[in-house]
Amino acid sequence: AMFGMVMEYQAVKDEPSLAGTDLRIPARQHRNIDKAGKVWRQSSILKIWKERHVVVTKESLLFWYTSEADSAPEDVISLQKATGVRRDDSAHRPYTFIISAKGGTFHQFSANSDEELESWLRVIGKAIVRASTTEWDETSDRLEESQQ
């Protein structure tokens, strides 16, 4: 499991827009929060659901922690790499949602109620759109500069 964690961390760290950003932020020390709360996450290998503390930031990063008292996240997902978030009714668990990323990878989470599910879908959906728009704006700015 540690191996998977390092890979995700690395993927996020390798993003030019996040160069030099320290991602090992304690759960309670985030400043620009869109939403924070408890969700369940399915472990990729053993497929066991465990409760996690999740923080979505205005920088379109999703951090998850074993608990709110943690000094560093268990993992971080850059929502810039995400292609979408959707409700997953095929899961054997209610209120499940999936964040899909480029290259076919996905992360499965489960909320505690329908209301919470709707809220996470909205917040994560917005963060994905914001991330792709920002990326697009920067690209179009560079194109304009090179054409002048």
C-alpha angles and dihedrals in degrees: 000000000000088000093057090049093054091051095053091045090050093049090054093044091051092061109109092221090059099043110144094008113138106223097183093098120157112248094245097046102069113123107188103049125170093179139345129185150108123305134157121246128198114228110235098228108033095028091224118151113233129179114248137182108235129196124190112195132202087248086069095250123137115208124187127197135188087234141352090257094062120123094207133027122254086223144343130217122200106220087203086078093047120104096196151323124236144167112261111212093171092069118105089236131069123247094021122161134183130214108204124200138195112283094037100281119136142182121219122210134168127211127213098240142008090257092053091047091055090048094051091046090052096046096044092043090054092047091052092050091046092050094050092046093050091049090049093049091052091049094049091048090054091048091053091050093051092049096054 
